Amino acid sequence: MGCSQSTELEVDSQETLSIPELSTGNPSAGNLIRVTAPEYKGTQVYHTLYLPEKWSSDGERMPIIFEYTGNYFPKSGSTGEVKDAGLGYGLTGGKFIWVSLPYIHENLQENQVTWWGDEKATVEYAKVNVPRIIEEYNAHPQAVFLCGFSRGAIGVNYLGLHDDEVAKLWTGFITHDHFDGMKEWRKTDWGSPFEEYQAEATERLKRIAGRPYLVCQNGDNYGTEAFVRERLDSAANFTFLNVRNVEIFGSFPHPLAKGPHTDMWPLLPSEYRRRSWQWMNEVVETSN
């Protein structure tokens, strides 16, 4: 079964998007809610779930986008909280099912706002909940995107391609600002020493296995394209988009963004949003 025509993104739209307010209660069309997975009942661990206005439990299957948020980083306005994610909503114009996945704190009782927390538990959360959400909410299993901003951009590969089991969940990938293996992360046990980290990142990169990948970066790409091309036999499945946020927002601070390092850029109309939406449409079309 193909994806619904109602999910096609209007690439020339000049609409400024507004992320729905987070609410409680049962999932329903047009609402963004907080969800506690059965394994974490009685804890503060949760993910968020948005169902588009045209979603139906027995209608055509819709594309779905999962997201990893940035670190807690007050300078940029990033809270590190799943409830404050925005990239996945903007990239899909609110027309796809959208889920912000948590990083699990080492105490297994709450979400982690800086880096991965309990790495094993964080990856396991995706392995268990992604297939469950796809099935429970009538998502299209061949139109499953994983996106991330900043910490989450690294997490797209570091977590989403952590091993063969989790890597097989996705059909497309989008990162914005940062990329796994591009920079040494000192004072961490996973991102240093640099040579070892890059070697491990290269193995994760290979798990993409030709699937479509959109790499976005504010300003220039900081060598990401060269890094990818050096380590893969072919980068034909990659699209690189240098997003100039100062062109989108005009100046900072902006009501939607404290500074240029932000995941909120697709909420505003721009040539960069048009190109990213066009990419999304093309990838979804192949799922049909």
ZIFENWO-V611027 format. One record per backbone hydrogen bond with DSSP energy under -1.0 kcal/mol. NH is the residue of the N-H (numbers start at 1). CO is the residue of the C=O. E is the energy in kcal/mol with one decimal. If there is no record, write none. Layout:
NH_CO_E / NH_CO_E
This chain:
7_4_-1.6 / 8_5_-1.8 / 11_9_-1.4 / 13_10_-2.4 / 17_267_-2.8 / 23_32_-2.6 / 30_51_-3.2 / 31_28_-1.9 / 33_49_-2.7 / 34_23_-1.4 / 35_47_-3.2 / 40_37_-1.9 / 41_38_-1.4 / 43_40_-2.0 / 44_109_-3.1 / 47_35_-2.5 / 48_100_-1.5 / 49_33_-2.3 / 50_98_-2.9 / 51_31_-1.6 / 55_52_-2.0 / 59_56_-1.0 / 62_138_-1.4 / 64_143_-2.5 / 65_97_-2.9 / 66_145_-2.7 / 67_99_-2.1 / 68_147_-1.8 / 72_113_-1.9 / 73_78_-3.0 / 76_73_-1.9 / 78_73_-1.4 / 84_81_-1.5 / 85_82_-1.5 / 90_86_-2.3 / 91_87_-2.8 / 94_89_-1.4 / 95_92_-2.3 / 97_63_-2.2 / 98_50_-2.1 / 99_65_-2.5 / 100_48_-1.3 / 101_67_-2.5 / 105_110_-2.7 / 108_105_-2.3 / 112_103_-2.8 / 118_104_-3.6 / 119_117_-1.2 / 122_118_-2.6 / 123_119_-2.3 / 124_120_-2.4 / 125_121_-2.0 / 126_122_-1.2 / 127_123_-2.1 / 128_124_-2.2 / 129_125_-2.8 / 130_126_-2.2 / 133_129_-3.0 / 134_130_-2.4 / 135_131_-2.1 / 136_132_-2.9 / 137_133_-2.3 / 139_134_-2.3 / 140_62_-3.2 / 143_140_-1.9 / 145_64_-2.8 / 146_172_-1.8 / 147_66_-2.9 / 148_174_-1.2 / 149_68_-1.5 / 150_176_-2.4 / 152_149_-2.6 / 154_150_-1.9 / 155_151_-2.3 / 156_152_-1.6 / 158_154_-3.0 / 159_155_-2.3 / 160_155_-2.2 / 161_157_-1.6 / 162_159_-1.4 / 167_163_-2.2 / 168_164_-1.2 / 169_166_-1.5 / 171_144_-3.5 / 172_144_-1.4 / 173_212_-1.8 / 174_146_-2.3 / 175_214_-2.2 / 176_148_-1.8 / 177_216_-1.7 / 182_179_-1.9 / 185_191_-2.2 / 197_193_-2.5 / 198_194_-3.0 / 199_195_-1.8 / 200_196_-2.0 / 201_197_-2.6 / 202_198_-2.1 / 203_199_-1.4 / 204_200_-1.8 / 205_201_-2.4 / 206_202_-1.6 / 207_204_-1.2 / 208_205_-1.6 / 209_206_-1.1 / 211_208_-1.7 / 213_237_-2.3 / 214_173_-2.9 / 215_239_-3.2 / 216_175_-2.9 / 217_241_-1.8 / 219_243_-2.0 / 224_221_-2.4 / 227_223_-2.5 / 228_224_-2.6 / 229_225_-2.5 / 230_226_-2.2 / 231_227_-1.1 / 232_228_-1.4 / 238_235_-1.9 / 239_213_-2.6 / 241_215_-3.1 / 243_217_-1.8 / 245_243_-1.0 / 247_244_-1.3 / 248_244_-1.1 / 249_245_-3.0 / 250_246_-1.5 / 251_249_-1.4 / 254_257_-3.5 / 262_260_-1.5 / 267_264_-1.9 / 268_265_-1.4 / 274_270_-2.3 / 275_271_-2.1 / 276_272_-2.2 / 277_273_-3.0 / 278_274_-2.1 / 279_275_-2.0 / 280_276_-2.3 / 281_277_-2.7 / 282_278_-2.2 / 283_279_-2.2 / 284_280_-2.6 / 285_281_-2.5 / 286_282_-1.4 / 288_285_-1.1
